[in-house]
């Protein structure tokens, strides 16, 4: 998932939690817990390592190995 999409989903999550708190559907503790959970999920670094493994790698073909004659 791209960084901007994660940020957009995080903002939607926080907005909905704030709206539910404002309407009285969530208590203060539950709204704060939802905000903390969403922040932890936003900064979770699991996608960065996955993106690096799946990146395109170009291999140069037809060259002699370095150091051998």
Secondary structure, DSSP 8 states (H G I E B T S, - for coil): --HHHHHHHHHHHHHHHHHHHHHTSS-HHHHHHHHHHHHHHHS-THHHHHHHHTS------S---TT--
